[in-house]
């Protein structure tokens, strides 16, 4: 058994560690933020959640940070 096989997916009511889009075992997607609680499914109750897409705030508008542009001496 590999380490990957031994890992458990987060389940409902556990705390989210990483901002992202999570999918539960029936395919329901939720965008969850760090510190929030994984929701329970209305029909199934407690479900497992899998991170399917990372979400991060870029804090810029597609331009290179001015501090990273070399200046002429």
mmJSON file of the N, C-alpha and C atoms, coordinates in Angstrom:
{"data_MODEL":{"atom_site":{
"group_PDB":["ATOM","ATOM","ATOM","ATOM","ATOM","ATOM","ATOM","ATOM","ATOM","ATOM","ATOM","ATOM","ATOM","ATOM","ATOM","ATOM","ATOM","ATOM","ATOM","ATOM","ATOM","ATOM","ATOM","ATOM","ATOM","ATOM","ATOM","ATOM","ATOM","ATOM","ATOM","ATOM","ATOM","ATOM","ATOM","ATOM","ATOM","ATOM","ATOM","ATOM","ATOM","ATOM","ATOM","ATOM","ATOM","ATOM","ATOM","ATOM","ATOM","ATOM","ATOM","ATOM","ATOM","ATOM","ATOM","ATOM","ATOM","ATOM","ATOM","ATOM","ATOM","ATOM","ATOM","ATOM","ATOM","ATOM","ATOM","ATOM","ATOM","ATOM","ATOM","ATOM","ATOM","ATOM","ATOM","ATOM","ATOM","ATOM","ATOM","ATOM","ATOM","ATOM","ATOM","ATOM","ATOM","ATOM","ATOM","ATOM","ATOM","ATOM","ATOM","ATOM","ATOM","ATOM","ATOM","ATOM","ATOM","ATOM","ATOM","ATOM","ATOM","ATOM","ATOM","ATOM","ATOM","ATOM","ATOM","ATOM","ATOM","ATOM","ATOM","ATOM","ATOM","ATOM","ATOM","ATOM","ATOM","ATOM","ATOM","ATOM","ATOM","ATOM","ATOM","ATOM","ATOM","ATOM","ATOM","ATOM","ATOM","ATOM","ATOM","ATOM","ATOM","ATOM","ATOM","ATOM","ATOM","ATOM","ATOM","ATOM","ATOM","ATOM","ATOM","ATOM","ATOM","ATOM","ATOM","ATOM","ATOM","ATOM","ATOM","ATOM","ATOM","ATOM","ATOM","ATOM","ATOM","ATOM","ATOM","ATOM","ATOM","ATOM","ATOM","ATOM","ATOM","ATOM","ATOM","ATOM","ATOM","ATOM","ATOM","ATOM","ATOM","ATOM","ATOM","ATOM","ATOM","ATOM","ATOM","ATOM","ATOM","ATOM","ATOM","ATOM","ATOM","ATOM","ATOM","ATOM","ATOM","ATOM","ATOM","ATOM","ATOM","ATOM","ATOM","ATOM","ATOM","ATOM","ATOM","ATOM","ATOM","ATOM","ATOM","ATOM","ATOM","ATOM","ATOM","ATOM","ATOM","ATOM","ATOM","ATOM","ATOM","ATOM","ATOM","ATOM","ATOM","ATOM","ATOM"],
"id":[1,2,3,4,5,6,7,8,9,10,11,12,13,14,15,16,17,18,19,20,21,22,23,24,25,26,27,28,29,30,31,32,33,34,35,36,37,38,39,40,41,42,43,44,45,46,47,48,49,50,51,52,53,54,55,56,57,58,59,60,61,62,63,64,65,66,67,68,69,70,71,72,73,74,75,76,77,78,79,80,81,82,83,84,85,86,87,88,89,90,91,92,93,94,95,96,97,98,99,100,101,102,103,104,105,106,107,108,109,110,111,112,113,114,115,116,117,118,119,120,121,122,123,124,125,126,127,128,129,130,131,132,133,134,135,136,137,138,139,140,141,142,143,144,145,146,147,148,149,150,151,152,153,154,155,156,157,158,159,160,161,162,163,164,165,166,167,168,169,170,171,172,173,174,175,176,177,178,179,180,181,182,183,184,185,186,187,188,189,190,191,192,193,194,195,196,197,198,199,200,201,202,203,204,205,206,207,208,209,210,211,212,213,214,215,216,217,218,219],
"type_symbol":["N","C","C","N","C","C","N","C","C","N","C","C","N","C","C","N","C","C","N","C","C","N","C","C","N","C","C","N","C","C","N","C","C","N","C","C","N","C","C","N","C","C","N","C","C","N","C","C","N","C","C","N","C","C","N","C","C","N","C","C","N","C","C","N","C","C","N","C","C","N","C","C","N","C","C","N","C","C","N","C","C","N","C","C","N","C","C","N","C","C","N","C","C","N","C","C","N","C","C","N","C","C","N","C","C","N","C","C","N","C","C","N","C","C","N","C","C","N","C","C","N","C","C","N","C","C","N","C","C","N","C","C","N","C","C","N","C","C","N","C","C","N","C","C","N","C","C","N","C","C","N","C","C","N","C","C","N","C","C","N","C","C","N","C","C","N","C","C","N","C","C","N","C","C","N","C","C","N","C","C","N","C","C","N","C","C","N","C","C","N","C","C","N","C","C","N","C","C","N","C","C","N","C","C","N","C","C","N","C","C","N","C","C","N","C","C","N","C","C"],
"label_atom_id":["N","CA","C","N","CA","C","N","CA","C","N","CA","C","N","CA","C","N","CA","C","N","CA","C","N","CA","C","N","CA","C","N","CA","C","N","CA","C","N","CA","C","N","CA","C","N","CA","C","N","CA","C","N","CA","C","N","CA","C","N","CA","C","N","CA","C","N","CA","C","N","CA","C","N","CA","C","N","CA","C","N","CA","C","N","CA","C","N","CA","C","N","CA","C","N","CA","C","N","CA","C","N","CA","C","N","CA","C","N","CA","C","N","CA","C","N","CA","C","N","CA","C","N","CA","C","N","CA","C","N","CA","C","N","CA","C","N","CA","C","N","CA","C","N","CA","C","N","CA","C","N","CA","C","N","CA","C","N","CA","C","N","CA","C","N","CA","C","N","CA","C","N","CA","C","N","CA","C","N","CA","C","N","CA","C","N","CA","C","N","CA","C","N","CA","C","N","CA","C","N","CA","C","N","CA","C","N","CA","C","N","CA","C","N","CA","C","N","CA","C","N","CA","C","N","CA","C","N","CA","C","N","CA","C","N","CA","C","N","CA","C","N","CA","C","N","CA","C","N","CA","C","N","CA","C"],
"label_alt_id":[null,null,null,null,null,null,null,null,null,null,null,null,null,null,null,null,null,null,null,null,null,null,null,null,null,null,null,null,null,null,null,null,null,null,null,null,null,null,null,null,null,null,null,null,null,null,null,null,null,null,null,null,null,null,null,null,null,null,null,null,null,null,null,null,null,null,null,null,null,null,null,null,null,null,null,null,null,null,null,null,null,null,null,null,null,null,null,null,null,null,null,null,null,null,null,null,null,null,null,null,null,null,null,null,null,null,null,null,null,null,null,null,null,null,null,null,null,null,null,null,null,null,null,null,null,null,null,null,null,null,null,null,null,null,null,null,null,null,null,null,null,null,null,null,null,null,null,null,null,null,null,null,null,null,null,null,null,null,null,null,null,null,null,null,null,null,null,null,null,null,null,null,null,null,null,null,null,null,null,null,null,null,null,null,null,null,null,null,null,null,null,null,null,null,null,null,null,null,null,null,null,null,null,null,null,null,null,null,null,null,null,null,null,null,null,null,null,null,null],
"label_comp_id":["UNK","UNK","UNK","UNK","UNK","UNK","UNK","UNK","UNK","UNK","UNK","UNK","UNK","UNK","UNK","UNK","UNK","UNK","UNK","UNK","UNK","UNK","UNK","UNK","UNK","UNK","UNK","UNK","UNK","UNK","UNK","UNK","UNK","UNK","UNK","UNK","UNK","UNK","UNK","UNK","UNK","UNK","UNK","UNK","UNK","UNK","UNK","UNK","UNK","UNK","UNK","UNK","UNK","UNK","UNK","UNK","UNK","UNK","UNK","UNK","UNK","UNK","UNK","UNK","UNK","UNK","UNK","UNK","UNK","UNK","UNK","UNK","UNK","UNK","UNK","UNK","UNK","UNK","UNK","UNK","UNK","UNK","UNK","UNK","UNK","UNK","UNK","UNK","UNK","UNK","UNK","UNK","UNK","UNK","UNK","UNK","UNK","UNK","UNK","UNK","UNK","UNK","UNK","UNK","UNK","UNK","UNK","UNK","UNK","UNK","UNK","UNK","UNK","UNK","UNK","UNK","UNK","UNK","UNK","UNK","UNK","UNK","UNK","UNK","UNK","UNK","UNK","UNK","UNK","UNK","UNK","UNK","UNK","UNK","UNK","UNK","UNK","UNK","UNK","UNK","UNK","UNK","UNK","UNK","UNK","UNK","UNK","UNK","UNK","UNK","UNK","UNK","UNK","UNK","UNK","UNK","UNK","UNK","UNK","UNK","UNK","UNK","UNK","UNK","UNK","UNK","UNK","UNK","UNK","UNK","UNK","UNK","UNK","UNK","UNK","UNK","UNK","UNK","UNK","UNK","UNK","UNK","UNK","UNK","UNK","UNK","UNK","UNK","UNK","UNK","UNK","UNK","UNK","UNK","UNK","UNK","UNK","UNK","UNK","UNK","UNK","UNK","UNK","UNK","UNK","UNK","UNK","UNK","UNK","UNK","UNK","UNK","UNK","UNK","UNK","UNK","UNK","UNK","UNK"],
"label_asym_id":["A","A","A","A","A","A","A","A","A","A","A","A","A","A","A","A","A","A","A","A","A","A","A","A","A","A","A","A","A","A","A","A","A","A","A","A","A","A","A","A","A","A","A","A","A","A","A","A","A","A","A","A","A","A","A","A","A","A","A","A","A","A","A","A","A","A","A","A","A","A","A","A","A","A","A","A","A","A","A","A","A","A","A","A","A","A","A","A","A","A","A","A","A","A","A","A","A","A","A","A","A","A","A","A","A","A","A","A","A","A","A","A","A","A","A","A","A","A","A","A","A","A","A","A","A","A","A","A","A","A","A","A","A","A","A","A","A","A","A","A","A","A","A","A","A","A","A","A","A","A","A","A","A","A","A","A","A","A","A","A","A","A","A","A","A","A","A","A","A","A","A","A","A","A","A","A","A","A","A","A","A","A","A","A","A","A","A","A","A","A","A","A","A","A","A","A","A","A","A","A","A","A","A","A","A","A","A","A","A","A","A","A","A","A","A","A","A","A","A"],
"label_entity_id":["1","1","1","1","1","1","1","1","1","1","1","1","1","1","1","1","1","1","1","1","1","1","1","1","1","1","1","1","1","1","1","1","1","1","1","1","1","1","1","1","1","1","1","1","1","1","1","1","1","1","1","1","1","1","1","1","1","1","1","1","1","1","1","1","1","1","1","1","1","1","1","1","1","1","1","1","1","1","1","1","1","1","1","1","1","1","1","1","1","1","1","1","1","1","1","1","1","1","1","1","1","1","1","1","1","1","1","1","1","1","1","1","1","1","1","1","1","1","1","1","1","1","1","1","1","1","1","1","1","1","1","1","1","1","1","1","1","1","1","1","1","1","1","1","1","1","1","1","1","1","1","1","1","1","1","1","1","1","1","1","1","1","1","1","1","1","1","1","1","1","1","1","1","1","1","1","1","1","1","1","1","1","1","1","1","1","1","1","1","1","1","1","1","1","1","1","1","1","1","1","1","1","1","1","1","1","1","1","1","1","1","1","1","1","1","1","1","1","1"],
"label_seq_id":[1,1,1,2,2,2,3,3,3,4,4,4,5,5,5,6,6,6,7,7,7,8,8,8,9,9,9,10,10,10,11,11,11,12,12,12,13,13,13,14,14,14,15,15,15,16,16,16,17,17,17,18,18,18,19,19,19,20,20,20,21,21,21,22,22,22,23,23,23,24,24,24,25,25,25,26,26,26,27,27,27,28,28,28,29,29,29,30,30,30,31,31,31,32,32,32,33,33,33,34,34,34,35,35,35,36,36,36,37,37,37,38,38,38,39,39,39,40,40,40,41,41,41,42,42,42,43,43,43,44,44,44,45,45,45,46,46,46,47,47,47,48,48,48,49,49,49,50,50,50,51,51,51,52,52,52,53,53,53,54,54,54,55,55,55,56,56,56,57,57,57,58,58,58,59,59,59,60,60,60,61,61,61,62,62,62,63,63,63,64,64,64,65,65,65,66,66,66,67,67,67,68,68,68,69,69,69,70,70,70,71,71,71,72,72,72,73,73,73],
"pdbx_PDB_ins_code":[null,null,null,null,null,null,null,null,null,null,null,null,null,null,null,null,null,null,null,null,null,null,null,null,null,null,null,null,null,null,null,null,null,null,null,null,null,null,null,null,null,null,null,null,null,null,null,null,null,null,null,null,null,null,null,null,null,null,null,null,null,null,null,null,null,null,null,null,null,null,null,null,null,null,null,null,null,null,null,null,null,null,null,null,null,null,null,null,null,null,null,null,null,null,null,null,null,null,null,null,null,null,null,null,null,null,null,null,null,null,null,null,null,null,null,null,null,null,null,null,null,null,null,null,null,null,null,null,null,null,null,null,null,null,null,null,null,null,null,null,null,null,null,null,null,null,null,null,null,null,null,null,null,null,null,null,null,null,null,null,null,null,null,null,null,null,null,null,null,null,null,null,null,null,null,null,null,null,null,null,null,null,null,null,null,null,null,null,null,null,null,null,null,null,null,null,null,null,null,null,null,null,null,null,null,null,null,null,null,null,null,null,null,null,null,null,null,null,null],
"Cartn_x":[0.832,0.0,0.885,0.615,1.418,0.911,1.706,1.321,0.032,-0.12,-1.317,-2.569,-2.454,-3.583,-3.994,-3.061,-3.328,-3.872,-3.771,-4.261,-5.782,-6.341,-7.79,-8.187,-9.216,-9.749,-10.446,-10.485,-11.216,-12.702,-13.353,-14.778,-15.556,-16.862,-17.732,-17.437,-17.528,-17.318,-15.843,-14.912,-13.497,-13.209,-12.093,-11.721,-10.894,-11.184,-10.48,-9.093,-8.058,-6.677,-6.224,-6.786,-6.322,-7.524,-7.448,-8.5,-8.58,-9.782,-9.911,-11.327,-11.467,-12.727,-12.628,-13.587,-13.609,-14.831,-14.687,-15.774,-16.002,-17.291,-17.563,-17.804,-18.064,-18.15,-19.316,-20.31,-21.415,-21.278,-20.144,-19.857,-20.259,-20.748,-21.125,-19.865,-19.754,-18.581,-18.883,-17.895,-17.99,-16.678,-16.748,-15.549,-15.427,-14.38,-14.213,-12.922,-12.969,-11.816,-11.205,-9.931,-9.204,-9.918,-10.088,-10.735,-12.22,-12.834,-14.243,-14.383,-15.612,-15.898,-16.435,-15.958,-16.509,-17.979,-18.883,-20.31,-20.731,-21.831,-22.433,-23.4,-23.592,-24.545,-25.95,-26.925,-28.286,-28.91,-28.554,-29.124,-28.227,-26.935,-26.011,-25.483,-25.522,-24.929,-23.433,-22.632,-21.169,-20.625,-19.804,-19.203,-17.723,-16.979,-15.562,-15.447,-14.426,-14.182,-12.784,-12.65,-11.357,-11.073,-9.859,-9.449,-9.31,-10.073,-10.014,-9.398,-9.342,-8.751,-8.32,-7.08,-6.603,-7.166,-7.457,-7.928,-6.981,-6.469,-5.609,-5.885,-5.718,-5.943,-4.63,-4.626,-3.413,-2.964,-3.852,-3.567,-2.918,-3.0,-2.518,-3.337,-3.114,-3.937,-3.151,-2.34,-1.604,-0.338,0.087,1.308,2.413,3.639,4.785,4.929,5.203,5.412,6.564,6.37,7.373,8.716,8.663,9.89,10.74,10.159,10.899,11.478,11.194,11.712,13.052,14.139,15.452,15.466,16.137,16.248,17.589,17.605,18.872,19.666,20.971,21.842,22.164],
"Cartn_y":[-1.173,0.0,1.248,2.167,3.39,4.419,5.44,6.509,7.177,7.343,7.957,7.157,5.826,4.973,5.115,5.502,5.613,6.982,7.966,9.303,9.315,10.053,10.195,11.576,11.612,12.894,13.559,14.898,15.573,15.217,15.226,14.921,16.112,16.05,17.12,17.437,18.703,19.277,19.422,18.979,19.265,20.666,21.24,22.598,22.572,23.504,23.63,24.205,23.572,24.033,24.946,24.746,25.452,25.997,27.279,27.848,27.059,26.72,25.992,25.546,24.883,24.273,22.8,22.346,20.972,20.263,18.967,18.153,17.003,16.762,15.638,14.373,13.267,11.971,11.837,12.733,12.681,13.74,14.475,15.431,16.863,17.143,18.517,19.345,20.508,21.375,22.544,22.9,24.052,24.808,26.131,26.967,27.289,26.783,26.935,27.681,28.466,29.246,28.6,28.84,28.328,28.78,27.846,28.16,27.838,27.698,27.315,25.829,25.394,23.996,23.309,22.082,21.332,21.052,21.385,21.193,19.73,19.403,18.079,18.12,16.99,16.878,16.786,17.455,17.456,16.068,15.192,13.854,12.831,12.839,11.83,12.131,13.385,13.776,13.972,13.275,13.401,12.812,13.592,13.133,13.472,12.804,13.109,14.214,15.04,16.138,16.01,16.338,16.284,17.637,18.149,19.407,19.194,19.949,19.783,20.983,22.137,23.327,24.295,24.76,25.76,27.124,27.913,29.278,30.184,31.192,32.134,33.54,34.5,35.893,36.473,36.923,37.379,38.766,39.596,40.945,41.871,41.528,42.458,42.28,43.171,43.19,42.736,41.708,41.174,41.93,42.832,43.607,43.128,43.211,42.835,43.828,43.322,44.167,45.116,46.396,47.413,47.147,46.51,46.223,45.181,44.424,43.364,43.815,45.05,45.563,46.242,45.798,46.398,47.897,48.669,50.112,50.427,51.486,51.928,52.65,52.388,53.039,54.435],
"Cartn_z":[0.0,0.0,0.0,-0.892,-0.958,0.048,0.264,1.19,0.724,-0.604,-1.171,-0.811,-0.784,-0.443,1.017,1.871,3.298,3.691,2.795,3.095,3.115,4.074,4.141,3.638,2.833,2.382,3.559,3.552,4.621,4.545,5.682,5.708,6.27,6.115,6.606,8.064,8.388,9.716,10.098,9.234,9.479,8.952,9.361,8.966,7.69,6.774,5.497,5.752,5.184,5.34,4.204,2.996,1.805,1.022,0.604,-0.245,-1.54,-1.962,-3.217,-3.498,-4.63,-5.015,-4.628,-3.866,-3.383,-3.952,-4.228,-4.74,-3.774,-3.451,-2.564,-3.376,-2.714,-3.38,-4.351,-4.274,-5.237,-6.33,-6.341,-7.401,-7.122,-5.923,-5.566,-5.323,-5.976,-5.828,-4.903,-4.099,-3.205,-3.239,-3.286,-3.155,-1.673,-1.035,0.401,0.715,1.762,2.214,3.456,3.628,4.794,6.075,7.003,8.274,8.297,7.105,7.05,7.366,7.516,7.812,6.561,6.275,5.153,5.449,4.511,4.766,4.632,5.277,5.137,3.951,3.297,2.198,2.786,2.145,2.664,2.712,1.769,1.719,2.42,2.098,2.619,4.017,4.405,5.686,5.53,6.326,6.285,4.992,4.272,3.021,3.008,2.117,1.912,0.868,1.012,0.082,-0.5,-1.792,-2.465,-3.104,-2.909,-3.527,-5.023,-5.82,-7.267,-7.978,-7.303,-7.913,-6.82,-6.898,-5.947,-6.308,-5.3,-5.5,-4.722,-5.388,-4.688,-5.209,-4.336,-4.686,-5.182,-6.41,-7.063,-6.605,-6.16,-5.67,-6.7,-7.961,-8.969,-10.243,-11.181,-12.395,-13.622,-13.483,-14.614,-14.956,-14.081,-14.324,-13.396,-13.877,-13.052,-11.908,-10.74,-9.565,-9.867,-9.637,-9.93,-9.217,-8.068,-7.332,-8.041,-8.971,-9.661,-11.005,-11.416,-12.683,-12.407,-13.128,-12.904,-13.261,-12.458,-12.683,-13.314,-14.15,-14.723,-13.658,-13.603,-12.618,-12.989],
"occupancy":[1.0,1.0,1.0,1.0,1.0,1.0,1.0,1.0,1.0,1.0,1.0,1.0,1.0,1.0,1.0,1.0,1.0,1.0,1.0,1.0,1.0,1.0,1.0,1.0,1.0,1.0,1.0,1.0,1.0,1.0,1.0,1.0,1.0,1.0,1.0,1.0,1.0,1.0,1.0,1.0,1.0,1.0,1.0,1.0,1.0,1.0,1.0,1.0,1.0,1.0,1.0,1.0,1.0,1.0,1.0,1.0,1.0,1.0,1.0,1.0,1.0,1.0,1.0,1.0,1.0,1.0,1.0,1.0,1.0,1.0,1.0,1.0,1.0,1.0,1.0,1.0,1.0,1.0,1.0,1.0,1.0,1.0,1.0,1.0,1.0,1.0,1.0,1.0,1.0,1.0,1.0,1.0,1.0,1.0,1.0,1.0,1.0,1.0,1.0,1.0,1.0,1.0,1.0,1.0,1.0,1.0,1.0,1.0,1.0,1.0,1.0,1.0,1.0,1.0,1.0,1.0,1.0,1.0,1.0,1.0,1.0,1.0,1.0,1.0,1.0,1.0,1.0,1.0,1.0,1.0,1.0,1.0,1.0,1.0,1.0,1.0,1.0,1.0,1.0,1.0,1.0,1.0,1.0,1.0,1.0,1.0,1.0,1.0,1.0,1.0,1.0,1.0,1.0,1.0,1.0,1.0,1.0,1.0,1.0,1.0,1.0,1.0,1.0,1.0,1.0,1.0,1.0,1.0,1.0,1.0,1.0,1.0,1.0,1.0,1.0,1.0,1.0,1.0,1.0,1.0,1.0,1.0,1.0,1.0,1.0,1.0,1.0,1.0,1.0,1.0,1.0,1.0,1.0,1.0,1.0,1.0,1.0,1.0,1.0,1.0,1.0,1.0,1.0,1.0,1.0,1.0,1.0,1.0,1.0,1.0,1.0,1.0,1.0,1.0,1.0,1.0,1.0,1.0,1.0],
"B_iso_or_equiv":[0.0,0.0,0.0,0.0,0.0,0.0,0.0,0.0,0.0,0.0,0.0,0.0,0.0,0.0,0.0,0.0,0.0,0.0,0.0,0.0,0.0,0.0,0.0,0.0,0.0,0.0,0.0,0.0,0.0,0.0,0.0,0.0,0.0,0.0,0.0,0.0,0.0,0.0,0.0,0.0,0.0,0.0,0.0,0.0,0.0,0.0,0.0,0.0,0.0,0.0,0.0,0.0,0.0,0.0,0.0,0.0,0.0,0.0,0.0,0.0,0.0,0.0,0.0,0.0,0.0,0.0,0.0,0.0,0.0,0.0,0.0,0.0,0.0,0.0,0.0,0.0,0.0,0.0,0.0,0.0,0.0,0.0,0.0,0.0,0.0,0.0,0.0,0.0,0.0,0.0,0.0,0.0,0.0,0.0,0.0,0.0,0.0,0.0,0.0,0.0,0.0,0.0,0.0,0.0,0.0,0.0,0.0,0.0,0.0,0.0,0.0,0.0,0.0,0.0,0.0,0.0,0.0,0.0,0.0,0.0,0.0,0.0,0.0,0.0,0.0,0.0,0.0,0.0,0.0,0.0,0.0,0.0,0.0,0.0,0.0,0.0,0.0,0.0,0.0,0.0,0.0,0.0,0.0,0.0,0.0,0.0,0.0,0.0,0.0,0.0,0.0,0.0,0.0,0.0,0.0,0.0,0.0,0.0,0.0,0.0,0.0,0.0,0.0,0.0,0.0,0.0,0.0,0.0,0.0,0.0,0.0,0.0,0.0,0.0,0.0,0.0,0.0,0.0,0.0,0.0,0.0,0.0,0.0,0.0,0.0,0.0,0.0,0.0,0.0,0.0,0.0,0.0,0.0,0.0,0.0,0.0,0.0,0.0,0.0,0.0,0.0,0.0,0.0,0.0,0.0,0.0,0.0,0.0,0.0,0.0,0.0,0.0,0.0,0.0,0.0,0.0,0.0,0.0,0.0],
"pdbx_formal_charge":[null,null,null,null,null,null,null,null,null,null,null,null,null,null,null,null,null,null,null,null,null,null,null,null,null,null,null,null,null,null,null,null,null,null,null,null,null,null,null,null,null,null,null,null,null,null,null,null,null,null,null,null,null,null,null,null,null,null,null,null,null,null,null,null,null,null,null,null,null,null,null,null,null,null,null,null,null,null,null,null,null,null,null,null,null,null,null,null,null,null,null,null,null,null,null,null,null,null,null,null,null,null,null,null,null,null,null,null,null,null,null,null,null,null,null,null,null,null,null,null,null,null,null,null,null,null,null,null,null,null,null,null,null,null,null,null,null,null,null,null,null,null,null,null,null,null,null,null,null,null,null,null,null,null,null,null,null,null,null,null,null,null,null,null,null,null,null,null,null,null,null,null,null,null,null,null,null,null,null,null,null,null,null,null,null,null,null,null,null,null,null,null,null,null,null,null,null,null,null,null,null,null,null,null,null,null,null,null,null,null,null,null,null,null,null,null,null,null,null],
"auth_seq_id":[1,1,1,2,2,2,3,3,3,4,4,4,5,5,5,6,6,6,7,7,7,8,8,8,9,9,9,10,10,10,11,11,11,12,12,12,13,13,13,14,14,14,15,15,15,16,16,16,17,17,17,18,18,18,19,19,19,20,20,20,21,21,21,22,22,22,23,23,23,24,24,24,25,25,25,26,26,26,27,27,27,28,28,28,29,29,29,30,30,30,31,31,31,32,32,32,33,33,33,34,34,34,35,35,35,36,36,36,37,37,37,38,38,38,39,39,39,40,40,40,41,41,41,42,42,42,43,43,43,44,44,44,45,45,45,46,46,46,47,47,47,48,48,48,49,49,49,50,50,50,51,51,51,52,52,52,53,53,53,54,54,54,55,55,55,56,56,56,57,57,57,58,58,58,59,59,59,60,60,60,61,61,61,62,62,62,63,63,63,64,64,64,65,65,65,66,66,66,67,67,67,68,68,68,69,69,69,70,70,70,71,71,71,72,72,72,73,73,73],
"auth_comp_id":["UNK","UNK","UNK","UNK","UNK","UNK","UNK","UNK","UNK","UNK","UNK","UNK","UNK","UNK","UNK","UNK","UNK","UNK","UNK","UNK","UNK","UNK","UNK","UNK","UNK","UNK","UNK","UNK","UNK","UNK","UNK","UNK","UNK","UNK","UNK","UNK","UNK","UNK","UNK","UNK","UNK","UNK","UNK","UNK","UNK","UNK","UNK","UNK","UNK","UNK","UNK","UNK","UNK","UNK","UNK","UNK","UNK","UNK","UNK","UNK","UNK","UNK","UNK","UNK","UNK","UNK","UNK","UNK","UNK","UNK","UNK","UNK","UNK","UNK","UNK","UNK","UNK","UNK","UNK","UNK","UNK","UNK","UNK","UNK","UNK","UNK","UNK","UNK","UNK","UNK","UNK","UNK","UNK","UNK","UNK","UNK","UNK","UNK","UNK","UNK","UNK","UNK","UNK","UNK","UNK","UNK","UNK","UNK","UNK","UNK","UNK","UNK","UNK","UNK","UNK","UNK","UNK","UNK","UNK","UNK","UNK","UNK","UNK","UNK","UNK","UNK","UNK","UNK","UNK","UNK","UNK","UNK","UNK","UNK","UNK","UNK","UNK","UNK","UNK","UNK","UNK","UNK","UNK","UNK","UNK","UNK","UNK","UNK","UNK","UNK","UNK","UNK","UNK","UNK","UNK","UNK","UNK","UNK","UNK","UNK","UNK","UNK","UNK","UNK","UNK","UNK","UNK","UNK","UNK","UNK","UNK","UNK","UNK","UNK","UNK","UNK","UNK","UNK","UNK","UNK","UNK","UNK","UNK","UNK","UNK","UNK","UNK","UNK","UNK","UNK","UNK","UNK","UNK","UNK","UNK","UNK","UNK","UNK","UNK","UNK","UNK","UNK","UNK","UNK","UNK","UNK","UNK","UNK","UNK","UNK","UNK","UNK","UNK","UNK","UNK","UNK","UNK","UNK","UNK"],
"auth_asym_id":["A","A","A","A","A","A","A","A","A","A","A","A","A","A","A","A","A","A","A","A","A","A","A","A","A","A","A","A","A","A","A","A","A","A","A","A","A","A","A","A","A","A","A","A","A","A","A","A","A","A","A","A","A","A","A","A","A","A","A","A","A","A","A","A","A","A","A","A","A","A","A","A","A","A","A","A","A","A","A","A","A","A","A","A","A","A","A","A","A","A","A","A","A","A","A","A","A","A","A","A","A","A","A","A","A","A","A","A","A","A","A","A","A","A","A","A","A","A","A","A","A","A","A","A","A","A","A","A","A","A","A","A","A","A","A","A","A","A","A","A","A","A","A","A","A","A","A","A","A","A","A","A","A","A","A","A","A","A","A","A","A","A","A","A","A","A","A","A","A","A","A","A","A","A","A","A","A","A","A","A","A","A","A","A","A","A","A","A","A","A","A","A","A","A","A","A","A","A","A","A","A","A","A","A","A","A","A","A","A","A","A","A","A","A","A","A","A","A","A"],
"auth_atom_id":["N","CA","C","N","CA","C","N","CA","C","N","CA","C","N","CA","C","N","CA","C","N","CA","C","N","CA","C","N","CA","C","N","CA","C","N","CA","C","N","CA","C","N","CA","C","N","CA","C","N","CA","C","N","CA","C","N","CA","C","N","CA","C","N","CA","C","N","CA","C","N","CA","C","N","CA","C","N","CA","C","N","CA","C","N","CA","C","N","CA","C","N","CA","C","N","CA","C","N","CA","C","N","CA","C","N","CA","C","N","CA","C","N","CA","C","N","CA","C","N","CA","C","N","CA","C","N","CA","C","N","CA","C","N","CA","C","N","CA","C","N","CA","C","N","CA","C","N","CA","C","N","CA","C","N","CA","C","N","CA","C","N","CA","C","N","CA","C","N","CA","C","N","CA","C","N","CA","C","N","CA","C","N","CA","C","N","CA","C","N","CA","C","N","CA","C","N","CA","C","N","CA","C","N","CA","C","N","CA","C","N","CA","C","N","CA","C","N","CA","C","N","CA","C","N","CA","C","N","CA","C","N","CA","C","N","CA","C","N","CA","C","N","CA","C","N","CA","C","N","CA","C","N","CA","C"],
"pdbx_PDB_model_num":[1,1,1,1,1,1,1,1,1,1,1,1,1,1,1,1,1,1,1,1,1,1,1,1,1,1,1,1,1,1,1,1,1,1,1,1,1,1,1,1,1,1,1,1,1,1,1,1,1,1,1,1,1,1,1,1,1,1,1,1,1,1,1,1,1,1,1,1,1,1,1,1,1,1,1,1,1,1,1,1,1,1,1,1,1,1,1,1,1,1,1,1,1,1,1,1,1,1,1,1,1,1,1,1,1,1,1,1,1,1,1,1,1,1,1,1,1,1,1,1,1,1,1,1,1,1,1,1,1,1,1,1,1,1,1,1,1,1,1,1,1,1,1,1,1,1,1,1,1,1,1,1,1,1,1,1,1,1,1,1,1,1,1,1,1,1,1,1,1,1,1,1,1,1,1,1,1,1,1,1,1,1,1,1,1,1,1,1,1,1,1,1,1,1,1,1,1,1,1,1,1,1,1,1,1,1,1,1,1,1,1,1,1,1,1,1,1,1,1]
}}}
